[in-house]
Amino acid sequence: MTDTPSPMSNIESPELRTPEAEVAPRHPYFPYLTGQPALVTGANSGIGKAVALGLAKAGADVIVNYVVDPEGADAVVQEIVAMGRRALAIKADVSNEAEVVAMFAQAVAAFGTLHIVVSNAGLQRDAAFDQMTMEQWNKVIGVNLTGQFLCAREATREFKRRGLDLKVSMAAGKIICMSSVHQQIPWGGHVNYAASKGGVMLMMKSIAQELAPQRIRVNAVAPGWMEGEWMERMLGDKYDDLMGKRAKLTPLKRCVTADDVAETMLNLLTANRFVTGEIVVIDGGFTSST
């Protein structure tokens, strides 16, 4: 069952192709998110970009948050607009309370409300434990954990202000947090990152428990080792070798892609209206086999 009030079956059938559907490429989740504006943090590249584009293909207007690379954010906006959706790029550091509050105010002013918030923004500042600085610790905790708290808090305030609208969605609002397999797998040399993701896990579950009576659903995804430009930049000339080794250790014999994560998020946002407080691990079976 979908998270929309009027579930559709077989959206590929010709009789369901409306003029609006002709604007955007047909997609397995179109038009389930029509009328549900979304905000995605860190949406100028990587997972965030894939999620923002996936939401647009499913019918949503999208706020594209970024903190660096405005050109990348603008390019994502243009792709969304080309699908016939509305989009707006907003610069904001998710670890800064004032900037997060201002971003949500701007988003609501532009789209009238928000129904979906995907807290994707995250980073690493790796160091040996005894060499880790307070700046490295605070930066990672600030973006990866505090940033998700701030975005979830502002989303909740907007969802409660608007209330439930059954003509649009069976939920008053939906939040997805970005975790990692390192919420449960220790990661020496990355203590700040692992601690932040462990915190995301229990923060999300606690928020979900509290907000369920208000029909606000909160879930998370936890990707494993990622393919793509971000990881390639981080690993440099070690990328191919390490990705190959990780793929061999993964039962499905490849690493995770941004599209894998986006597809999982879209499923949580559309087809699973009775799921809250859950974390979907996206790692091709790696965690279960270690």
C-alpha positions as a Markdown table, in Angstrom:
| # | Residue | x | y | z |
|---|---|---|---|---|
| 1 | Met | 0.0 | 0.0 | 0.0 |
| 2 | Thr | 1.2 | 3.5 | -0.8 |
| 3 | Asp | 1.5 | 6.5 | 1.4 |
| 4 | Thr | -1.0 | 8.4 | -0.8 |
| 5 | Pro | -4.8 | 8.5 | -0.1 |
| 6 | Ser | -5.6 | 7.0 | -3.5 |
| 7 | Pro | -3.1 | 4.2 | -4.4 |
| 8 | Met | -2.7 | 3.6 | -8.1 |
| 9 | Ser | -2.0 | 0.2 | -9.7 |
| 10 | Asn | -0.1 | -0.3 | -12.9 |
| 11 | Ile | 0.9 | 3.3 | -13.5 |
| 12 | Glu | 2.4 | 2.2 | -16.8 |
| 13 | Ser | -1.1 | 1.6 | -18.3 |
| 14 | Pro | -2.0 | 4.2 | -21.0 |
| 15 | Glu | -5.2 | 5.4 | -19.4 |
| 16 | Leu | -3.2 | 6.7 | -16.4 |
| 17 | Arg | -1.0 | 8.9 | -18.6 |
| 18 | Thr | -2.1 | 12.5 | -17.9 |
| 19 | Pro | -0.6 | 15.6 | -19.5 |
| 20 | Glu | 1.3 | 16.1 | -16.2 |
| 21 | Ala | 2.7 | 12.6 | -16.5 |
| 22 | Glu | 4.0 | 13.5 | -20.0 |
| 23 | Val | 6.1 | 16.3 | -18.6 |
| 24 | Ala | 8.3 | 14.1 | -16.4 |
| 25 | Pro | 9.8 | 10.7 | -17.3 |
| 26 | Arg | 7.5 | 8.0 | -16.1 |
| 27 | His | 8.9 | 6.4 | -12.9 |
| 28 | Pro | 7.8 | 3.5 | -10.7 |
| 29 | Tyr | 6.7 | 6.0 | -7.9 |
| 30 | Phe | 5.1 | 8.7 | -10.1 |
| 31 | Pro | 2.8 | 10.4 | -9.2 |
| 32 | Tyr | 2.7 | 9.3 | -5.6 |
| 33 | Leu | 4.6 | 12.3 | -4.3 |
| 34 | Thr | 2.7 | 15.0 | -6.2 |
| 35 | Gly | 1.7 | 17.8 | -3.9 |
| 36 | Gln | 4.4 | 16.8 | -1.3 |
| 37 | Pro | 7.2 | 19.3 | -1.4 |
| 38 | Ala | 10.5 | 17.9 | -0.2 |
| 39 | Leu | 13.8 | 19.3 | 1.2 |
| 40 | Val | 17.0 | 17.3 | 0.7 |
| 41 | Thr | 20.2 | 18.4 | 2.5 |
| 42 | Gly | 23.5 | 18.0 | 0.7 |
| 43 | Ala | 21.7 | 17.6 | -2.5 |
| 44 | Asn | 24.2 | 19.1 | -4.9 |
| 45 | Ser | 26.0 | 15.8 | -5.5 |
| 46 | Gly | 26.2 | 12.1 | -4.7 |
| 47 | Ile | 23.4 | 10.5 | -2.8 |
| 48 | Gly | 21.6 | 13.8 | -2.1 |
| 49 | Lys | 21.5 | 14.6 | -5.9 |
| 50 | Ala | 20.2 | 11.1 | -6.7 |
| 51 | Val | 17.5 | 11.4 | -4.0 |
| 52 | Ala | 16.5 | 14.9 | -5.1 |
| 53 | Leu | 16.1 | 13.8 | -8.7 |
| 54 | Gly | 14.2 | 10.7 | -7.6 |
| 55 | Leu | 11.8 | 12.7 | -5.6 |
| 56 | Ala | 11.2 | 15.0 | -8.6 |
| 57 | Lys | 10.5 | 12.0 | -10.9 |
| 58 | Ala | 8.0 | 10.7 | -8.3 |
| 59 | Gly | 6.2 | 14.1 | -8.5 |
| 60 | Ala | 7.6 | 16.2 | -5.7 |
| 61 | Asp | 8.9 | 19.8 | -5.8 |
| 62 | Val | 12.3 | 19.9 | -4.2 |
| 63 | Ile | 14.5 | 22.2 | -2.1 |
| 64 | Val | 18.1 | 21.5 | -3.0 |
| 65 | Asn | 20.2 | 22.3 | 0.0 |
| 66 | Tyr | 24.0 | 22.8 | -0.3 |
| 67 | Val | 26.9 | 24.4 | 1.6 |
| 68 | Val | 29.5 | 24.3 | -1.1 |
| 69 | Asp | 29.4 | 24.0 | -4.9 |
| 70 | Pro | 26.5 | 26.3 | -5.9 |
| 71 | Glu | 27.0 | 25.4 | -9.5 |
| 72 | Gly | 26.4 | 21.8 | -8.7 |
| 73 | Ala | 23.2 | 22.7 | -6.8 |
| 74 | Asp | 22.0 | 24.9 | -9.7 |
| 75 | Ala | 22.6 | 22.0 | -12.1 |
| 76 | Val | 20.4 | 19.8 | -10.0 |
| 77 | Val | 17.7 | 22.5 | -9.9 |
| 78 | Gln | 17.7 | 22.8 | -13.7 |
| 79 | Glu | 17.3 | 19.0 | -14.0 |
| 80 | Ile | 14.3 | 19.1 | -11.7 |
| 81 | Val | 12.8 | 22.1 | -13.5 |
| 82 | Ala | 13.2 | 20.2 | -16.8 |
| 83 | Met | 11.0 | 17.5 | -15.4 |
| 84 | Gly | 8.2 | 20.0 | -14.9 |
| 85 | Arg | 8.7 | 20.3 | -11.1 |
| 86 | Arg | 9.5 | 23.3 | -9.0 |
| 87 | Ala | 13.0 | 23.5 | -7.4 |
| 88 | Leu | 15.0 | 26.0 | -5.4 |
| 89 | Ala | 18.7 | 25.8 | -4.3 |
| 90 | Ile | 19.3 | 27.1 | -0.7 |
| 91 | Lys | 22.7 | 27.4 | 0.9 |
| 92 | Ala | 22.8 | 26.5 | 4.6 |
| 93 | Asp | 25.2 | 24.8 | 6.9 |
| 94 | Val | 23.0 | 22.2 | 8.7 |
| 95 | Ser | 25.2 | 22.4 | 11.8 |
| 96 | Asn | 24.2 | 26.1 | 12.2 |
| 97 | Glu | 20.9 | 26.5 | 14.0 |
| 98 | Ala | 20.1 | 30.0 | 12.6 |
| 99 | Glu | 20.9 | 28.9 | 9.0 |
| 100 | Val | 18.7 | 25.8 | 9.3 |
| 101 | Val | 15.8 | 27.8 | 10.7 |
| 102 | Ala | 16.2 | 30.3 | 7.9 |
| 103 | Met | 16.3 | 27.6 | 5.3 |
| 104 | Phe | 13.1 | 26.0 | 6.4 |
| 105 | Ala | 11.4 | 29.4 | 6.5 |
| 106 | Gln | 12.5 | 30.1 | 3.0 |
| 107 | Ala | 11.4 | 26.7 | 1.8 |
| 108 | Val | 7.9 | 27.1 | 3.3 |
| 109 | Ala | 7.6 | 30.6 | 1.8 |
| 110 | Ala | 8.5 | 29.2 | -1.6 |
| 111 | Phe | 6.4 | 26.0 | -1.6 |
| 112 | Gly | 3.7 | 26.7 | 1.1 |
| 113 | Thr | 4.8 | 23.8 | 3.2 |
| 114 | Leu | 7.0 | 20.7 | 3.3 |
| 115 | His | 5.9 | 17.1 | 3.5 |
| 116 | Ile | 9.3 | 15.4 | 3.2 |
| 117 | Val | 12.7 | 16.1 | 4.7 |
| 118 | Val | 15.7 | 13.9 | 3.8 |
| 119 | Ser | 18.7 | 14.7 | 6.1 |
| 120 | Asn | 21.5 | 13.5 | 3.9 |
| 121 | Ala | 24.3 | 16.0 | 4.5 |
| 122 | Gly | 27.4 | 14.4 | 6.1 |
| 123 | Leu | 31.1 | 14.4 | 6.1 |
| 124 | Gln | 34.3 | 12.7 | 7.5 |
| 125 | Arg | 37.3 | 14.1 | 9.2 |
| 126 | Asp | 39.4 | 11.0 | 9.8 |
| 127 | Ala | 42.3 | 10.7 | 12.2 |
| 128 | Ala | 44.0 | 8.2 | 14.5 |
| 129 | Phe | 42.2 | 8.4 | 17.9 |
| 130 | Asp | 45.0 | 9.9 | 19.9 |
| 131 | Gln | 45.7 | 12.4 | 17.2 |
| 132 | Met | 42.1 | 13.5 | 16.7 |
| 133 | Thr | 41.5 | 17.2 | 17.4 |
| 134 | Met | 38.4 | 18.8 | 18.9 |
| 135 | Glu | 37.8 | 20.5 | 15.6 |
| 136 | Gln | 37.7 | 17.2 | 13.8 |
| 137 | Trp | 35.4 | 15.7 | 16.5 |
| 138 | Asn | 33.1 | 18.7 | 16.6 |
| 139 | Lys | 32.8 | 19.2 | 12.9 |
| 140 | Val | 31.7 | 15.6 | 12.2 |
| 141 | Ile | 29.3 | 15.5 | 15.2 |
| 142 | Gly | 28.0 | 18.9 | 14.3 |
| 143 | Val | 27.1 | 18.1 | 10.7 |
| 144 | Asn | 26.3 | 14.4 | 10.9 |
| 145 | Leu | 24.3 | 14.3 | 14.2 |
| 146 | Thr | 23.4 | 17.9 | 15.3 |
| 147 | Gly | 22.6 | 18.8 | 11.7 |
| 148 | Gln | 20.1 | 15.9 | 11.5 |
| 149 | Phe | 18.6 | 16.9 | 14.9 |
| 150 | Leu | 18.1 | 20.5 | 13.7 |
| 151 | Cys | 16.5 | 19.5 | 10.4 |
| 152 | Ala | 14.3 | 17.0 | 12.0 |
| 153 | Arg | 13.2 | 19.5 | 14.6 |
| 154 | Glu | 12.3 | 22.2 | 12.1 |
| 155 | Ala | 10.5 | 19.6 | 9.9 |
| 156 | Thr | 8.5 | 18.5 | 12.9 |
| 157 | Arg | 7.5 | 22.1 | 13.7 |
| 158 | Glu | 6.3 | 22.6 | 10.1 |
| 159 | Phe | 4.4 | 19.3 | 10.0 |
| 160 | Lys | 2.6 | 20.1 | 13.2 |
| 161 | Arg | 1.8 | 23.6 | 12.1 |
| 162 | Arg | 0.2 | 22.3 | 8.9 |
| 163 | Gly | -1.4 | 19.2 | 10.3 |
| 164 | Leu | -2.6 | 16.1 | 8.5 |
| 165 | Asp | -4.0 | 16.6 | 5.0 |
| 166 | Leu | -5.5 | 13.3 | 3.8 |
| 167 | Lys | -6.0 | 14.6 | 0.4 |
| 168 | Val | -2.3 | 14.7 | -0.1 |
| 169 | Ser | -0.8 | 12.0 | 2.2 |
| 170 | Met | -1.7 | 9.6 | 4.9 |
| 171 | Ala | 1.2 | 11.0 | 6.9 |
| 172 | Ala | 1.4 | 14.5 | 8.4 |
| 173 | Gly | 5.1 | 14.4 | 7.4 |
| 174 | Lys | 8.0 | 12.1 | 6.6 |
| 175 | Ile | 11.6 | 12.3 | 7.7 |
| 176 | Ile | 14.5 | 10.2 | 6.5 |
| 177 | Cys | 17.8 | 10.3 | 8.3 |
| 178 | Met | 21.1 | 9.2 | 6.8 |
| 179 | Ser | 22.9 | 6.6 | 8.9 |
| 180 | Ser | 25.6 | 4.1 | 7.9 |
| 181 | Val | 26.6 | 0.5 | 8.5 |
| 182 | His | 29.0 | 2.1 | 10.9 |
| 183 | Gln | 26.1 | 2.7 | 13.3 |
| 184 | Gln | 26.9 | -0.9 | 14.3 |
| 185 | Ile | 30.2 | -1.8 | 12.8 |
| 186 | Pro | 33.2 | -0.3 | 14.7 |
| 187 | Trp | 35.6 | 1.7 | 12.5 |
| 188 | Gly | 39.0 | 2.4 | 13.9 |
| 189 | Gly | 40.5 | 5.6 | 12.6 |
| 190 | His | 37.0 | 7.1 | 12.1 |
| 191 | Val | 35.8 | 7.3 | 15.7 |
| 192 | Asn | 34.0 | 10.6 | 15.2 |
| 193 | Tyr | 32.1 | 9.3 | 12.2 |
| 194 | Ala | 31.1 | 6.0 | 13.8 |
| 195 | Ala | 30.0 | 7.9 | 17.0 |
| 196 | Ser | 27.9 | 10.3 | 14.9 |
| 197 | Lys | 26.1 | 7.5 | 13.0 |
| 198 | Gly | 25.5 | 5.5 | 16.2 |
| 199 | Gly | 23.9 | 8.7 | 17.6 |
| 200 | Val | 21.7 | 9.0 | 14.5 |
| 201 | Met | 20.4 | 5.5 | 14.9 |
| 202 | Leu | 19.0 | 6.1 | 18.5 |
| 203 | Met | 18.0 | 9.7 | 17.8 |
| 204 | Met | 15.9 | 8.6 | 14.9 |
| 205 | Lys | 14.2 | 5.8 | 16.8 |
| 206 | Ser | 13.4 | 8.1 | 19.7 |
| 207 | Ile | 12.0 | 10.8 | 17.4 |
| 208 | Ala | 9.9 | 8.2 | 15.6 |
| 209 | Gln | 8.5 | 6.8 | 18.8 |
| 210 | Glu | 7.5 | 10.3 | 20.0 |
| 211 | Leu | 6.0 | 11.5 | 16.8 |
| 212 | Ala | 4.1 | 8.5 | 15.6 |
| 213 | Pro | 0.9 | 9.6 | 17.4 |
| 214 | Gln | 1.0 | 12.8 | 15.3 |
| 215 | Arg | 1.2 | 10.6 | 12.1 |
| 216 | Ile | 4.8 | 11.8 | 11.4 |
| 217 | Arg | 6.9 | 8.9 | 10.1 |
| 218 | Val | 10.7 | 8.9 | 10.8 |
| 219 | Asn | 13.0 | 6.3 | 9.3 |
| 220 | Ala | 16.7 | 6.0 | 8.3 |
| 221 | Val | 18.8 | 4.3 | 5.7 |
| 222 | Ala | 22.3 | 2.9 | 6.4 |
| 223 | Pro | 24.4 | 2.4 | 3.2 |
| 224 | Gly | 27.5 | 0.3 | 3.1 |
| 225 | Trp | 30.6 | 1.0 | 1.1 |
| 226 | Met | 29.7 | 3.5 | -1.7 |
| 227 | Glu | 30.8 | 3.7 | -5.3 |
| 228 | Gly | 31.0 | 7.1 | -7.0 |
| 229 | Glu | 32.8 | 10.4 | -7.3 |
| 230 | Trp | 32.8 | 11.2 | -3.6 |
| 231 | Met | 34.6 | 8.0 | -2.6 |
| 232 | Glu | 36.9 | 8.3 | -5.6 |
| 233 | Arg | 38.0 | 11.7 | -4.5 |
| 234 | Met | 38.6 | 10.5 | -0.9 |
| 235 | Leu | 40.5 | 7.3 | -1.9 |
| 236 | Gly | 42.4 | 8.7 | -4.9 |
| 237 | Asp | 44.5 | 6.0 | -6.7 |
| 238 | Lys | 43.4 | 3.4 | -4.1 |
| 239 | Tyr | 39.8 | 3.6 | -5.2 |
| 240 | Asp | 39.7 | 0.7 | -7.7 |
| 241 | Asp | 41.6 | -1.7 | -5.5 |
| 242 | Leu | 39.6 | -1.0 | -2.4 |
| 243 | Met | 36.2 | -1.1 | -4.2 |
| 244 | Gly | 37.2 | -4.4 | -5.7 |
| 245 | Lys | 38.1 | -5.9 | -2.4 |
| 246 | Arg | 34.9 | -4.6 | -0.8 |
| 247 | Ala | 32.8 | -6.0 | -3.7 |
| 248 | Lys | 34.4 | -9.4 | -3.2 |
| 249 | Leu | 33.4 | -9.3 | 0.5 |
| 250 | Thr | 29.8 | -8.4 | -0.4 |
| 251 | Pro | 27.3 | -11.3 | -1.1 |
| 252 | Leu | 25.8 | -9.3 | -4.0 |
| 253 | Lys | 29.4 | -8.8 | -5.4 |
| 254 | Arg | 29.3 | -5.0 | -5.8 |
| 255 | Cys | 29.3 | -1.9 | -3.7 |
| 256 | Val | 26.4 | 0.5 | -3.1 |
| 257 | Thr | 25.4 | 3.2 | -5.6 |
| 258 | Ala | 23.7 | 6.5 | -5.0 |
| 259 | Asp | 20.7 | 5.2 | -7.0 |
| 260 | Asp | 20.4 | 2.2 | -4.7 |
| 261 | Val | 20.0 | 4.6 | -1.8 |
| 262 | Ala | 17.6 | 6.9 | -3.6 |
| 263 | Glu | 15.4 | 3.9 | -4.6 |
| 264 | Thr | 15.2 | 2.7 | -1.0 |
| 265 | Met | 14.3 | 6.1 | 0.3 |
| 266 | Leu | 11.5 | 6.5 | -2.3 |
| 267 | Asn | 10.1 | 3.2 | -1.3 |
| 268 | Leu | 10.0 | 4.3 | 2.3 |
| 269 | Leu | 8.4 | 7.5 | 1.3 |
| 270 | Thr | 5.7 | 6.0 | -0.8 |
| 271 | Ala | 4.9 | 2.3 | -0.4 |
| 272 | Asn | 5.5 | 1.8 | 3.3 |
| 273 | Arg | 3.0 | 3.9 | 5.2 |
| 274 | Phe | 3.0 | 1.7 | 8.3 |
| 275 | Val | 6.7 | 1.8 | 8.7 |
| 276 | Thr | 8.4 | 4.1 | 11.2 |
| 277 | Gly | 11.4 | 3.9 | 13.5 |
| 278 | Glu | 13.2 | 1.5 | 11.2 |
| 279 | Ile | 16.6 | 1.5 | 9.5 |
| 280 | Val | 17.1 | -0.1 | 6.1 |
| 281 | Val | 20.6 | -1.3 | 5.7 |
| 282 | Ile | 21.7 | -1.0 | 2.0 |
| 283 | Asp | 24.9 | -3.0 | 1.7 |
| 284 | Gly | 24.3 | -6.0 | -0.5 |
| 285 | Gly | 24.4 | -8.3 | 2.6 |
| 286 | Phe | 27.8 | -7.2 | 3.8 |
| 287 | Thr | 26.7 | -6.5 | 7.4 |
| 288 | Ser | 24.9 | -9.8 | 7.8 |
| 289 | Ser | 27.9 | -11.7 | 6.6 |
| 290 | Thr | 30.6 | -10.1 | 8.8 |
